[in-house]
Structures are given as C-alpha cells and as structure tokens.
Amino acid sequence: YSEDFSFDDGTNNLLSCFIPSQNTFIAVVYRPPNSSASSFKSLLDLLQCKLEELTKDSRSPDIYILGDFNLPSIDWGLCRVNPGSTCTNPESTAHLLDFMDRNFLTQVVNK
C-alpha cells in the first residue's frame, strides 16, 4: 500500500509516494531553468504540507527528494549560494535552501 500525489503547473513537476511498510517518503522534482520563483514555491509549499501531514502523528519517515532543480549556484557543502557566482534564480535558490533547512535535509550527490 502506498500514498502518492503529484503536482504539475505546466512548468514544475512533482511525483511522490509514501510507503508505510518502509516508513519512507520519496519525491521526484523537476524545476526547469525558466521556472518562476512563485511557481517553484507553490511546489515546495505543497511538498511541505505533505511532509507535515506525514509527521503529525510523531512518525519520522525517511525522506528522499530526488530530481533536477536547475539551481547551479548552490554550494551544497555549505548550503548557500557560491560566493562570486552569478545567481540567476536567487528567490528559487532561497526557497529551496529554506525548505531543506526546515526539514533537516542534506544534499547527498554533489556531482
């Protein structure tokens, strides 16, 4: 048994699934380079609501969020914008870093 939901606003895409037997939440996100900050924030807000719903009864699922965010100016080691980089999406970058911080998430792959 799994609970899933998706989001597609014509720009950003999200597909997610919660697997109760494994207590695991998996989401796949695509944010194209031309995505507006408000559109991306809507996706993250929906994802945040889902995560809060999953943790309201004190369960702490393993969370995996995969995808292509097209935010190359992030220094994943420091979880901030690379000093000296030209950040073309500062609002989207801030939204993602805030979301990660709020949910205690870290970047695993940094290639």
Backbone hydrogen bonds in HBPLUS format (Angstrom, degrees):
<---DONOR---> <-ACCEPTOR-->    atom                        ^
c    i                          cat <-CA-CA->   ^        H-A-AA   ^      H-
h    n   atom  resd res      DA  || num        DHA   H-A  angle D-A-AA Bond
n    s   type  num  typ     dist DA aas  dist angle  dist       angle   num
A0003-GLU N   A0018-PHE O   2.96 MM  15  5.05 154.5  2.02 143.1 149.8     1
A0018-PHE N   A0003-GLU O   2.61 MM  15  5.05 157.5  1.65 153.4 161.8     2
A0005-PHE N   A0016-SER O   3.18 MM  11  5.51 147.6  2.29 126.7 133.8     3
A0016-SER N   A0005-PHE O   2.90 MM  11  5.51 156.2  1.96 169.0 175.2     4
A0007-PHE N   A0014-LEU O   2.86 MM   7  4.87 149.3  1.96 139.4 140.4     5
A0014-LEU N   A0007-PHE O   2.84 MM   7  4.87 144.5  1.96 150.3 149.2     6
A0009-ASP N   A0012-ASN O   3.35 MM   3  5.89 151.3  2.43 151.1 159.2     7
A0013-ASN N   A0030-TYR O   3.01 MM  17  5.14 161.0  2.05 147.2 152.5     8
A0030-TYR N   A0013-ASN O   2.91 MM  17  5.14 155.6  1.97 144.8 146.4     9
A0015-LEU N   A0028-VAL O   2.99 MM  13  5.30 150.9  2.07 147.0 155.9    10
A0028-VAL N   A0015-LEU O   2.77 MM  13  5.30 156.8  1.82 153.6 161.7    11
A0017-CYS N   A0026-ILE O   2.79 MM   9  5.36 150.8  1.87 155.5 164.7    12
A0026-ILE N   A0017-CYS O   2.85 MM   9  5.36 167.6  1.87 159.1 163.0    13
A0019-ILE N   A0024-THR O   2.78 MM   5  5.28 168.1  1.80 161.1 164.8    14
A0022-GLN N   A0019-ILE O   3.05 MM   3  5.57 144.6  2.18 114.8 124.8    15
A0023-ASN N   A0019-ILE O   2.85 MM   4  5.76 113.6  2.30 141.4 158.8    16
A0024-THR N   A0019-ILE O   3.26 MM   5  5.28 161.1  2.30 131.5 135.8    17
A0023-ASN N   A0020-PRO O   2.99 MM   3  4.63 144.6  2.12  94.8 106.0    18
A0062-ASP N   A0023-ASN O   2.93 MM  39  6.42 154.6  1.99 157.1 155.0    19
A0025-PHE N   A0062-ASP O   2.76 MM  37  6.08 168.3  1.77 171.6 175.6    20
A0064-TYR N   A0025-PHE O   2.84 MM  39  6.20 156.0  1.90 159.1 167.3    21
A0027-ALA N   A0064-TYR O   2.82 MM  37  6.28 153.4  1.89 159.3 167.3    22
A0066-LEU N   A0027-ALA O   2.75 MM  39  6.10 168.5  1.76 163.0 162.6    23
A0029-VAL N   A0066-LEU O   2.78 MM  37  6.19 156.2  1.84 150.1 156.8    24
A0068-ASP N   A0029-VAL O   3.02 MM  39  6.38 140.1  2.19 153.6 158.3    25
A0031-ARG N   A0068-ASP O   2.89 MM  37  6.21 168.5  1.91 167.0 165.7    26
A0035-SER N   A0032-PRO O   3.08 MM   3  5.46 163.0  2.11 124.7 124.5    27
A0040-PHE N   A0036-SER O   3.09 MM   4  6.35 163.7  2.11 151.2 155.5    28
A0041-LYS N   A0037-ALA O   2.87 MM   4  6.01 154.6  1.93 146.8 154.3    29
A0042-SER N   A0038-SER O   3.03 MM   4  6.23 147.7  2.14 139.6 147.5    30
A0043-LEU N   A0039-SER O   3.24 MM   4  6.62 151.6  2.32 143.8 150.5    31
A0044-LEU N   A0040-PHE O   2.98 MM   4  6.35 163.6  2.01 152.2 156.4    32
A0045-ASP N   A0041-LYS O   2.75 MM   4  5.92 153.3  1.82 150.7 158.4    33
A0046-LEU N   A0042-SER O   3.04 MM   4  6.23 156.5  2.10 144.6 150.1    34
A0047-LEU N   A0043-LEU O   2.96 MM   4  6.23 160.0  2.00 151.0 157.1    35
A0048-GLN N   A0044-LEU O   2.80 MM   4  5.99 150.0  1.89 144.5 153.1    36
A0049-CYS N   A0045-ASP O   2.98 MM   4  6.25 157.7  2.03 147.0 152.1    37
A0050-LYS N   A0046-LEU O   3.08 MM   4  6.36 157.5  2.13 148.2 153.9    38
A0051-LEU N   A0047-LEU O   2.98 MM   4  6.26 158.9  2.03 148.9 154.5    39
A0052-GLU N   A0048-GLN O   2.89 MM   4  6.14 158.2  1.94 153.5 159.5    40
A0053-GLU N   A0049-CYS O   2.92 MM   4  6.11 150.4  2.01 145.0 153.4    41
A0054-LEU N   A0050-LYS O   2.98 MM   4  6.26 152.0  2.06 147.0 154.2    42
A0055-THR N   A0051-LEU O   3.09 MM   4  6.31 138.8  2.26 141.4 151.9    43
A0058-SER N   A0055-THR O   3.08 MM   3  5.25 146.0  2.20 120.7 118.2    44
A0074-ILE N   A0071-LEU O   3.46 MM   3  6.40 164.3  2.49 126.7 127.1    45
A0082-ASN N   A0073-SER O   2.70 MM   9  5.63 169.9  1.71 172.7 174.4    46
A0075-ASP N   A0080-ARG O   2.66 MM   5  5.46 174.7  1.66 170.2 170.8    47
A0078-LEU N   A0075-ASP O   3.19 MM   3  5.60 131.3  2.44 106.1 117.2    48
A0079-CYS N   A0075-ASP O   2.72 MM   4  5.59 122.4  2.04 144.4 162.4    49
A0080-ARG N   A0075-ASP O   3.35 MM   5  5.46 152.7  2.43 134.6 140.7    50
A0085-SER N   A0082-ASN O   3.12 MM   3  5.43 164.6  2.14 128.0 129.6    51
A0093-THR N   A0089-ASN O   2.91 MM   4  6.01 161.6  1.94 159.4 165.5    52
A0094-ALA N   A0090-PRO O   2.96 MM   4  6.07 158.9  2.01 141.9 147.4    53
A0095-HIS N   A0091-GLU O   2.87 MM   4  6.13 157.6  1.92 150.6 157.1    54
A0096-LEU N   A0092-SER O   2.99 MM   4  6.21 163.8  2.01 151.8 155.1    55
A0097-LEU N   A0093-THR O   2.98 MM   4  6.20 170.1  1.99 155.4 158.3    56
A0098-ASP N   A0094-ALA O   2.88 MM   4  5.96 158.5  1.93 149.6 155.7    57
A0099-PHE N   A0095-HIS O   2.94 MM   4  6.09 158.0  1.99 146.5 152.8    58
A0100-MET N   A0096-LEU O   2.90 MM   4  6.14 163.1  1.92 154.8 159.0    59
A0101-ASP N   A0097-LEU O   2.97 MM   4  6.10 159.3  2.01 144.5 150.4    60
A0102-ARG N   A0098-ASP O   2.86 MM   4  6.02 164.8  1.89 153.5 157.6    61
A0103-ASN N   A0099-PHE O   3.15 MM   4  6.30 142.6  2.29 143.1 152.1    62
A0105-LEU N   A0100-MET O   2.87 MM   5  4.79 171.7  1.87 145.0 146.3    63
A0104-PHE N   A0101-ASP O   3.26 MM   3  5.10 168.6  2.28 104.0 107.1    64
